[in-house]
Amino acid sequence: MQSFTWDDIRHFLEVVRCGTSTQAAEQLGVNQSTVSRRLSMLEKQLGARLFERSTSQGWVLTAAGERIVAAAEDMEQHAGNIQRQVLINNTEIAGNVRLTIGDCSLLDTIMPTIDEFCQAHPGVQLQIISSNEQLDLAAREADIAIRVTADPPQNLVGKRIADIKYAVYGTRELLDAYLDGARDIPCITWLDEIRGKPPWIGQNFPAARIYRINSPSVAKSMVNRGMGIILAPCAMGDPSPDIRRLPIDFPDLGMSMWVLSHIDLRTTARVRMLRNVLVGALEKQVDLLEGRCEFHCDKAVAVA
């Protein structure tokens, strides 16, 4: 058996996660031919075929490929640990970093990571701007942005974390009312949709009373009190013990979560380091972001 490198394994894991070499190449920032060549080289070095290439089903793992996924993930973790140890020991990291993040439930998830970063780098002066406004990274209103968007600006660089999945949520009482046929349930939506009803309301609750708000915190409080139902990210709704998903169909919003910074700051050590640790923390929450963590959904409304 010939030797292989971590870079080969990195390409292997990205194809496993994306399902196709094209999507993996997009995530890795390389050409699709590079991914295919890396995988072919790895298969040759291991003496085993790792994927069945299919144009209709994507790249499907073979039995040999399935057997090495766990070991490859361990290798990824060790490589990450090496990088973090080098970064932690860099005592020259200092200066201001401005981070903007929307008012969302993931704040509690990433705050321990931010705390660890600040403890490791006391010379970094961190400014956190919690806002849903699209601050201008080009104008240095922020250095790093965690954004949910379908189209990140071209002058930014970063990492797509996950597709953001949504569901309609309400209290158990409102879920029961919906299942019993009620279609006049009050709905909660956003002020920026004032010109018309969002499709999920118009198609399912055309005569319902509508509350319009501009704060996720206010929305969460209203939904928890049973004042209405709302279309919300699964990352906000699923962990809540007071609300349930309603089995309502609506078009996919096509939104993704990104960790972004301006292209001119990609070599600034303090910005790059904080961006990398934020990406690592958020990538552990992909199942939650993509709606696969059904904490307490009833069988009647669980998503397969």
C-alpha angles and dihedrals in degrees: 000000000000122000121261134196137236088248089062090051091047090058091046092054093048091054089048090053098041099038095221137058090233094059091041090054090052091053093046094045094237138109120279089239090058091056092048091048092049092050093047089050092049092049090050092049093049094042092229138095109245101183140033105220112223128171092204102041102027122233110335121199118244121219089265091051092050091052094058100043095090093047090047090053090051088052089051091052092050091049090051091049091053091052093047093050091053091048094046091054092053102105094180095075108115142135141071124317122184116203123188122195132166123251096268142138092255090075089086090049098053099033094086088054091050090048092051091049092051092047091051094047110037090170092067114093104206123202116191118198112192104199140128090215116110100246115202110250090183089061090047093246082137136004098208128025130191101205138176106213143138093219120030115202116269094234092062130083127202148101133298106225104186147323107271112233124202136200137178112256137193141146121289089257092056091045089054090048091052092048088050090057104265113152100169094078111141113253130212121212142152132285092234088065092059094119093071147345117286111247094250090059098039093050098043108022107026094158098039125122111253128214116197121204139165103210130073088209092057090045092052092050093050094048092048089053091053095246092135148316128276142195103238141160112276087233088067101036106039099059093049112104093204103058139054137204116259116217096243125144120221136155117280108258093217094224126150134189116241135183104213143178134173116276091238090061098050092104096043102113100214093048093045093048096049091045090052095051091047090052090051093051094047095046087064088061099054094114090054093046092049094049100251097121105085097181098176108350115148117242089247092064104025116128115232 
